[in-house]
Amino acid sequence: MDRATDLYSQLMSNPANNTIPNYARRYIYCEAIKAGTEKEWNFAWTLYQNSSQDDEGLLSAMGCSREPWILSRYLHYTLDELTVSQKHSYRVYQSVAENPIGWPLVWNFLRANWNSINTNSTYHLELITLLQVVGEGLLTDFGLQEFKLFLNSTIDEGEWADMVEQIIDLSQDLLNWKKKIHTEVHNWLSEYIPAD
C-alpha cells in the first residue's frame, strides 16, 4: 500500500507524467484513494473530468473511498448525465457497492432513485449486474426479504421475470452459504480459542 500511495502522490505532483503502468492503475488508484482523504479523491475526480479517454479504472477506484459522505456524493453525481454519463453510472454503482462501506449507500440510493436510474436505462446488462452485486451484499433474512420485495414491486415481471428469479435465488443461496460459514467459524473459534 505504501508503494501505491507513493506512486499516486507522484502523480498528484505531476499529473502530466503518469508513470503508473496502465495494467496497475485501477488498483494503485484504489489503494491510494482508500488510504487517502478528500484530497486524493478530488484529484481522481479531476483526472476523470479532464480525461479524453474512457477511464473505467478511475471510476472504479473512486468507489474505494472509506468516507461515506464522499461515496454518497459520488452516487449523486450519477443523477446528472452531464457530470457522469449513464454508461459510466453503472461502473460507479458497482464500484461503490463492492466497497463494504458503500454497499448500504448504494442499496439505499438505488431504492430512493430507482425511477431515475431505471426509466432512463438502456443498459439492461449493467442493471442486472448491479442488482446481482447488491444481492451479494445481503447479510440477513430481513435484508433478503426487503430485496425480494423491492425487485418484485419495481421490476416489470414480463421482461425481467427470469432474471429477477435468478437474482433472488442466487442471493438466497449466497445468504445460506454465509450463515453456514459463519456458524462453522463460530464453532471452530469456540472450540479452539479459549475464552478469557
VENCORRA-V775353 format. One record per residue. N is the residue number from 1. RES is the residue in three letters. BURIAL is I if it has 16 or more other C-alpha atoms within 10 Angstrom, else O. Layout:
BEGIN
n:N res:RES burial:BURIAL
n:N res:RES burial:BURIAL
END
This chain:
BEGIN
n:1 res:MET burial:O
n:2 res:ASP burial:O
n:3 res:ARG burial:O
n:4 res:ALA burial:I
n:5 res:THR burial:I
n:6 res:ASP burial:O
n:7 res:LEU burial:I
n:8 res:TYR burial:I
n:9 res:SER burial:O
n:10 res:GLN burial:O
n:11 res:LEU burial:I
n:12 res:MET burial:I
n:13 res:SER burial:O
n:14 res:ASN burial:O
n:15 res:PRO burial:O
n:16 res:ALA burial:O
n:17 res:ASN burial:O
n:18 res:ASN burial:O
n:19 res:THR burial:O
n:20 res:ILE burial:I
n:21 res:PRO burial:O
n:22 res:ASN burial:O
n:23 res:TYR burial:O
n:24 res:ALA burial:O
n:25 res:ARG burial:I
n:26 res:ARG burial:I
n:27 res:TYR burial:I
n:28 res:ILE burial:I
n:29 res:TYR burial:I
n:30 res:CYS burial:I
n:31 res:GLU burial:I
n:32 res:ALA burial:I
n:33 res:ILE burial:I
n:34 res:LYS burial:I
n:35 res:ALA burial:I
n:36 res:GLY burial:I
n:37 res:THR burial:O
n:38 res:GLU burial:O
n:39 res:LYS burial:O
n:40 res:GLU burial:I
n:41 res:TRP burial:I
n:42 res:ASN burial:O
n:43 res:PHE burial:I
n:44 res:ALA burial:I
n:45 res:TRP burial:I
n:46 res:THR burial:O
n:47 res:LEU burial:O
n:48 res:TYR burial:I
n:49 res:GLN burial:O
n:50 res:ASN burial:O
n:51 res:SER burial:O
n:52 res:SER burial:O
n:53 res:GLN burial:O
n:54 res:ASP burial:O
n:55 res:ASP burial:O
n:56 res:GLU burial:O
n:57 res:GLY burial:I
n:58 res:LEU burial:I
n:59 res:LEU burial:I
n:60 res:SER burial:I
n:61 res:ALA burial:I
n:62 res:MET burial:I
n:63 res:GLY burial:I
n:64 res:CYS burial:I
n:65 res:SER burial:I
n:66 res:ARG burial:I
n:67 res:GLU burial:I
n:68 res:PRO burial:O
n:69 res:TRP burial:O
n:70 res:ILE burial:I
n:71 res:LEU burial:I
n:72 res:SER burial:I
n:73 res:ARG burial:O
n:74 res:TYR burial:I
n:75 res:LEU burial:I
n:76 res:HIS burial:O
n:77 res:TYR burial:I
n:78 res:THR burial:I
n:79 res:LEU burial:I
n:80 res:ASP burial:O
n:81 res:GLU burial:O
n:82 res:LEU burial:O
n:83 res:THR burial:O
n:84 res:VAL burial:I
n:85 res:SER burial:O
n:86 res:GLN burial:I
n:87 res:LYS burial:O
n:88 res:HIS burial:I
n:89 res:SER burial:I
n:90 res:TYR burial:I
n:91 res:ARG burial:I
n:92 res:VAL burial:I
n:93 res:TYR burial:I
n:94 res:GLN burial:I
n:95 res:SER burial:I
n:96 res:VAL burial:I
n:97 res:ALA burial:I
n:98 res:GLU burial:I
n:99 res:ASN burial:I
n:100 res:PRO burial:O
n:101 res:ILE burial:I
n:102 res:GLY burial:I
n:103 res:TRP burial:I
n:104 res:PRO burial:I
n:105 res:LEU burial:I
n:106 res:VAL burial:I
n:107 res:TRP burial:I
n:108 res:ASN burial:O
n:109 res:PHE burial:I
n:110 res:LEU burial:I
n:111 res:ARG burial:O
n:112 res:ALA burial:O
n:113 res:ASN burial:O
n:114 res:TRP burial:O
n:115 res:ASN burial:O
n:116 res:SER burial:O
n:117 res:ILE burial:I
n:118 res:ASN burial:O
n:119 res:THR burial:O
n:120 res:ASN burial:O
n:121 res:SER burial:O
n:122 res:THR burial:O
n:123 res:TYR burial:O
n:124 res:HIS burial:O
n:125 res:LEU burial:O
n:126 res:GLU burial:I
n:127 res:LEU burial:I
n:128 res:ILE burial:O
n:129 res:THR burial:O
n:130 res:LEU burial:I
n:131 res:LEU burial:I
n:132 res:GLN burial:I
n:133 res:VAL burial:I
n:134 res:VAL burial:I
n:135 res:GLY burial:I
n:136 res:GLU burial:I
n:137 res:GLY burial:I
n:138 res:LEU burial:I
n:139 res:LEU burial:O
n:140 res:THR burial:O
n:141 res:ASP burial:O
n:142 res:PHE burial:O
n:143 res:GLY burial:O
n:144 res:LEU burial:I
n:145 res:GLN burial:O
n:146 res:GLU burial:O
n:147 res:PHE burial:I
n:148 res:LYS burial:I
n:149 res:LEU burial:O
n:150 res:PHE burial:O
n:151 res:LEU burial:I
n:152 res:ASN burial:O
n:153 res:SER burial:O
n:154 res:THR burial:O
n:155 res:ILE burial:O
n:156 res:ASP burial:O
n:157 res:GLU burial:O
n:158 res:GLY burial:O
n:159 res:GLU burial:O
n:160 res:TRP burial:O
n:161 res:ALA burial:O
n:162 res:ASP burial:O
n:163 res:MET burial:O
n:164 res:VAL burial:I
n:165 res:GLU burial:O
n:166 res:GLN burial:O
n:167 res:ILE burial:I
n:168 res:ILE burial:I
n:169 res:ASP burial:O
n:170 res:LEU burial:O
n:171 res:SER burial:I
n:172 res:GLN burial:I
n:173 res:ASP burial:O
n:174 res:LEU burial:I
n:175 res:LEU burial:I
n:176 res:ASN burial:O
n:177 res:TRP burial:O
n:178 res:LYS burial:O
n:179 res:LYS burial:O
n:180 res:LYS burial:O
n:181 res:ILE burial:O
n:182 res:HIS burial:O
n:183 res:THR burial:O
n:184 res:GLU burial:O
n:185 res:VAL burial:O
n:186 res:HIS burial:O
n:187 res:ASN burial:O
n:188 res:TRP burial:O
n:189 res:LEU burial:O
n:190 res:SER burial:O
n:191 res:GLU burial:O
n:192 res:TYR burial:O
n:193 res:ILE burial:O
n:194 res:PRO burial:O
n:195 res:ALA burial:O
n:196 res:ASP burial:O
END
